[in-house]
């Protein structure tokens, strides 16, 4: 499927490139207008050339529809996973699985922010996770446990034995500034001590 998707994308790129190049050559006056008129007149008057041009145009339209279906179908297939139950076929949106993965990861206290993206391929289910940590941790240890947790949770939820590939990218580590917090607390304490309540004048 990916091969035909690549061919389809190549077809669209080649078509747009040819049309764009022809438009640039036209507006830059690279070809004289008289020459263009001559070729158009020949194509318009010659039945054989008209048949060839019409056939090529019809083939291009047909191929564009075919490749559009292949590309949209391939992407739709990558965004869903399907399995057969005794009562019928079941398909699960991978967007729902992404939400599940995010909820599982957010339960880990060291993680501040998470983004996940999942696709289904012939090799199995591929999970890409981007993390922002809010404290210093042993990254190899933590990510290994996280990969096992995500893999087992997906397999348990979907009830499949397919390979689950979990890739993790730690984008940032946001550590709390203890000194700034301490100085802020001290300044607040000083301000509270300075604010002595007024009890009236003593005589």
C-alpha positions as a Markdown table, in Angstrom:
| # | Residue | x | y | z |
|---|---|---|---|---|
| 1 | Unk | 0.0 | 0.0 | 0.0 |
| 2 | Unk | 2.8 | 2.4 | 0.8 |
| 3 | Unk | 4.3 | 1.8 | -2.6 |
| 4 | Unk | 1.1 | 2.8 | -4.4 |
| 5 | Unk | 0.7 | 5.8 | -2.0 |
| 6 | Unk | 4.3 | 6.9 | -3.0 |
| 7 | Unk | 3.4 | 6.5 | -6.7 |
| 8 | Unk | 0.3 | 8.6 | -6.2 |
| 9 | Unk | 2.2 | 11.4 | -4.5 |
| 10 | Unk | 4.8 | 11.3 | -7.2 |
| 11 | Unk | 2.1 | 11.6 | -9.8 |
| 12 | Unk | 0.6 | 14.6 | -8.2 |
| 13 | Unk | 4.0 | 16.3 | -7.7 |
| 14 | Unk | 4.9 | 15.6 | -11.3 |
| 15 | Unk | 1.6 | 17.0 | -12.6 |
| 16 | Unk | 1.7 | 20.1 | -10.6 |
| 17 | Unk | 5.4 | 20.7 | -11.5 |
| 18 | Unk | 4.7 | 20.3 | -15.3 |
| 19 | Unk | 1.7 | 22.7 | -15.1 |
| 20 | Unk | 3.6 | 25.2 | -13.0 |
| 21 | Unk | 6.6 | 25.1 | -15.3 |
| 22 | Unk | 4.4 | 25.7 | -18.3 |
| 23 | Unk | 2.7 | 28.7 | -16.6 |
| 24 | Unk | 6.2 | 30.2 | -15.7 |
| 25 | Unk | 7.4 | 29.7 | -19.3 |
| 26 | Unk | 4.2 | 31.4 | -20.5 |
| 27 | Unk | 4.4 | 34.4 | -18.3 |
| 28 | Unk | 8.1 | 34.9 | -18.9 |
| 29 | Unk | 7.6 | 34.9 | -22.7 |
| 30 | Unk | 10.1 | 32.1 | -23.1 |
| 31 | Unk | 8.1 | 30.7 | -26.0 |
| 32 | Unk | 6.6 | 33.2 | -28.5 |
| 33 | Unk | 2.9 | 33.4 | -28.5 |
| 34 | Unk | 2.8 | 32.7 | -32.2 |
| 35 | Unk | 4.5 | 29.3 | -31.7 |
| 36 | Unk | 2.0 | 28.4 | -29.0 |
| 37 | Unk | -0.9 | 29.4 | -31.3 |
| 38 | Unk | 0.5 | 27.3 | -34.1 |
| 39 | Unk | 0.8 | 24.1 | -31.9 |
| 40 | Unk | -2.7 | 24.7 | -30.5 |
| 41 | Unk | -4.1 | 25.1 | -34.0 |
| 42 | Unk | -2.5 | 21.9 | -35.2 |
| 43 | Unk | -3.8 | 20.0 | -32.1 |
| 44 | Unk | -7.3 | 21.5 | -32.6 |
| 45 | Unk | -7.6 | 20.7 | -36.3 |
| 46 | Unk | -5.8 | 17.2 | -36.5 |
| 47 | Unk | -8.2 | 14.5 | -35.5 |
| 48 | Unk | -5.4 | 12.1 | -34.7 |
| 49 | Unk | -3.7 | 14.5 | -32.3 |
| 50 | Unk | -7.1 | 15.4 | -30.7 |
| 51 | Unk | -7.8 | 11.7 | -30.0 |
| 52 | Unk | -4.3 | 11.3 | -28.4 |
| 53 | Unk | -4.7 | 14.5 | -26.2 |
| 54 | Unk | -8.2 | 13.5 | -25.2 |
| 55 | Unk | -7.1 | 10.0 | -24.3 |
| 56 | Unk | -4.2 | 11.3 | -22.2 |
| 57 | Unk | -6.4 | 13.8 | -20.4 |
| 58 | Unk | -9.0 | 11.1 | -19.6 |
| 59 | Unk | -6.3 | 8.8 | -18.4 |
| 60 | Unk | -4.9 | 11.5 | -16.1 |
| 61 | Unk | -8.3 | 12.2 | -14.6 |
| 62 | Unk | -8.9 | 8.4 | -14.1 |
| 63 | Unk | -5.4 | 8.1 | -12.4 |
| 64 | Unk | -6.0 | 11.1 | -10.2 |
| 65 | Unk | -9.2 | 9.5 | -8.8 |
| 66 | Unk | -7.5 | 6.1 | -8.3 |
| 67 | Unk | -4.5 | 7.6 | -6.5 |
| 68 | Unk | -6.8 | 9.8 | -4.4 |
| 69 | Unk | -8.7 | 6.7 | -3.2 |
| 70 | Unk | -5.4 | 4.9 | -2.5 |
| 71 | Unk | -3.9 | 7.7 | -0.5 |
| 72 | Unk | -7.0 | 8.5 | 1.5 |
| 73 | Unk | -7.6 | 4.8 | 2.1 |
| 74 | Unk | -4.0 | 4.2 | 3.2 |
| 75 | Unk | -4.2 | 7.1 | 5.7 |
| 76 | Unk | -7.6 | 5.9 | 7.0 |
| 77 | Unk | -6.2 | 2.4 | 7.5 |
| 78 | Unk | -3.2 | 3.8 | 9.4 |
| 79 | Unk | -5.6 | 5.7 | 11.7 |
| 80 | Unk | -7.7 | 2.7 | 12.7 |
| 81 | Unk | -7.1 | -0.9 | 13.8 |
| 82 | Unk | -9.7 | -3.6 | 13.1 |
| 83 | Unk | -10.3 | -7.1 | 14.4 |
| 84 | Unk | -13.0 | -9.8 | 14.0 |
| 85 | Unk | -15.4 | -10.8 | 16.8 |
| 86 | Unk | -17.7 | -13.7 | 16.5 |
| 87 | Unk | -20.6 | -11.2 | 16.0 |
| 88 | Unk | -18.8 | -9.1 | 13.4 |
| 89 | Unk | -15.9 | -6.9 | 12.6 |
| 90 | Unk | -14.8 | -4.1 | 15.0 |
| 91 | Unk | -12.7 | -1.1 | 14.2 |
| 92 | Unk | -11.1 | 1.2 | 16.8 |
| 93 | Unk | -10.0 | 4.7 | 16.1 |
| 94 | Unk | -6.4 | 5.2 | 17.1 |
| 95 | Unk | -7.3 | 8.7 | 18.3 |
| 96 | Unk | -9.1 | 7.0 | 21.1 |
| 97 | Unk | -6.0 | 4.9 | 21.9 |
| 98 | Unk | -3.9 | 8.0 | 21.9 |
| 99 | Unk | -6.2 | 9.5 | 24.5 |
| 100 | Unk | -5.9 | 6.4 | 26.6 |
| 101 | Unk | -2.1 | 6.5 | 26.4 |
| 102 | Unk | -2.1 | 10.1 | 27.5 |
| 103 | Unk | -4.3 | 9.4 | 30.5 |
| 104 | Unk | -2.0 | 6.5 | 31.5 |
| 105 | Unk | 1.2 | 8.6 | 31.2 |
| 106 | Unk | -0.3 | 11.6 | 33.1 |
| 107 | Unk | -0.6 | 9.4 | 36.2 |
| 108 | Unk | 3.2 | 9.3 | 36.4 |
| 109 | Unk | 4.1 | 12.3 | 38.7 |
| 110 | Unk | 7.4 | 13.1 | 37.0 |
| 111 | Unk | 5.7 | 13.9 | 33.7 |
| 112 | Unk | 4.5 | 17.5 | 33.1 |
| 113 | Unk | 3.3 | 17.3 | 29.5 |
| 114 | Unk | 2.8 | 14.5 | 27.0 |
| 115 | Unk | 1.9 | 14.2 | 23.3 |
| 116 | Unk | 1.2 | 10.9 | 21.6 |
| 117 | Unk | 0.7 | 9.7 | 18.0 |
| 118 | Unk | -0.2 | 6.2 | 17.0 |
| 119 | Unk | -0.3 | 4.5 | 13.6 |
| 120 | Unk | -1.1 | 0.9 | 12.6 |
| 121 | Unk | 1.3 | -0.6 | 10.0 |
| 122 | Unk | 2.1 | -4.1 | 8.7 |
| 123 | Unk | 4.9 | -4.3 | 11.3 |
| 124 | Unk | 2.4 | -3.7 | 14.1 |
| 125 | Unk | 1.3 | -0.6 | 16.2 |
| 126 | Unk | 3.8 | 2.2 | 16.3 |
| 127 | Unk | 3.5 | 4.7 | 19.2 |
| 128 | Unk | 5.4 | 8.0 | 19.2 |
| 129 | Unk | 5.5 | 9.8 | 22.6 |
| 130 | Unk | 6.9 | 13.3 | 23.3 |
| 131 | Unk | 7.5 | 14.1 | 26.9 |
| 132 | Unk | 8.2 | 17.1 | 29.0 |
| 133 | Unk | 9.5 | 16.1 | 32.5 |
| 134 | Unk | 9.0 | 18.3 | 35.5 |
| 135 | Unk | 11.8 | 16.9 | 37.6 |
| 136 | Unk | 15.2 | 15.2 | 37.3 |
| 137 | Unk | 14.8 | 11.4 | 36.9 |
| 138 | Unk | 16.8 | 8.5 | 35.7 |
| 139 | Unk | 15.6 | 8.8 | 32.1 |
| 140 | Unk | 16.7 | 5.3 | 30.8 |
| 141 | Unk | 15.0 | 3.7 | 33.8 |
| 142 | Unk | 11.8 | 5.7 | 33.6 |
| 143 | Unk | 11.4 | 5.5 | 29.8 |
| 144 | Unk | 11.9 | 1.7 | 29.9 |
| 145 | Unk | 9.2 | 1.3 | 32.5 |
| 146 | Unk | 7.0 | 3.7 | 30.5 |
| 147 | Unk | 7.4 | 1.7 | 27.3 |
| 148 | Unk | 6.5 | -1.5 | 29.1 |
| 149 | Unk | 3.4 | 0.2 | 30.6 |
| 150 | Unk | 2.2 | 1.7 | 27.3 |
| 151 | Unk | 2.8 | -1.6 | 25.4 |
| 152 | Unk | 1.0 | -3.8 | 27.9 |
| 153 | Unk | -1.9 | -1.3 | 28.3 |
| 154 | Unk | -2.5 | -1.1 | 24.5 |
| 155 | Unk | -2.4 | -4.9 | 24.1 |
| 156 | Unk | -4.8 | -5.4 | 27.1 |
| 157 | Unk | -7.2 | -2.8 | 25.9 |
| 158 | Unk | -7.3 | -3.9 | 22.2 |
| 159 | Unk | -7.0 | -7.6 | 23.0 |
| 160 | Unk | -4.3 | -8.1 | 20.3 |
| 161 | Unk | -1.0 | -9.8 | 20.3 |
| 162 | Unk | 0.5 | -7.5 | 17.6 |
| 163 | Unk | 3.9 | -6.0 | 18.1 |
| 164 | Unk | 3.7 | -2.6 | 19.8 |
| 165 | Unk | 6.7 | -0.3 | 19.1 |
| 166 | Unk | 6.9 | 2.5 | 21.6 |
| 167 | Unk | 9.3 | 5.4 | 20.7 |
| 168 | Unk | 9.8 | 8.1 | 23.4 |
| 169 | Unk | 11.3 | 11.6 | 22.8 |
| 170 | Unk | 12.1 | 13.6 | 25.9 |
| 171 | Unk | 11.8 | 17.2 | 24.7 |
| 172 | Unk | 12.5 | 19.2 | 27.9 |
| 173 | Unk | 13.2 | 18.8 | 31.6 |
| 174 | Unk | 11.6 | 21.6 | 33.6 |
| 175 | Unk | 13.2 | 21.6 | 37.1 |
| 176 | Unk | 11.7 | 23.7 | 39.9 |
| 177 | Unk | 14.0 | 26.5 | 41.1 |
| 178 | Unk | 14.2 | 25.8 | 44.8 |
| 179 | Unk | 16.2 | 29.0 | 45.6 |
| 180 | Unk | 13.7 | 31.3 | 44.0 |
| 181 | Unk | 10.9 | 29.5 | 45.8 |
| 182 | Unk | 12.7 | 29.8 | 49.2 |
| 183 | Unk | 13.4 | 33.5 | 48.6 |
| 184 | Unk | 9.8 | 34.1 | 47.7 |
| 185 | Unk | 8.6 | 32.3 | 50.9 |
| 186 | Unk | 11.1 | 34.4 | 53.0 |
| 187 | Unk | 9.9 | 37.6 | 51.5 |
| 188 | Unk | 6.3 | 36.7 | 52.1 |
| 189 | Unk | 7.1 | 35.8 | 55.7 |
| 190 | Unk | 8.9 | 39.2 | 56.2 |
| 191 | Unk | 5.9 | 41.0 | 54.8 |
| 192 | Unk | 3.5 | 39.2 | 57.1 |
| 193 | Unk | 5.7 | 40.0 | 60.1 |
| 194 | Unk | 5.9 | 43.7 | 59.2 |
| 195 | Unk | 2.1 | 44.0 | 59.0 |
| 196 | Unk | 1.3 | 44.4 | 62.7 |
| 197 | Unk | -2.4 | 44.9 | 63.5 |
| 198 | Unk | -3.4 | 48.3 | 64.9 |
| 199 | Unk | -4.9 | 48.1 | 68.5 |
| 200 | Unk | -5.5 | 51.7 | 69.0 |
| 201 | Unk | -3.5 | 54.5 | 70.8 |
| 202 | Unk | -2.1 | 53.9 | 74.3 |
| 203 | Unk | -2.5 | 56.7 | 76.8 |
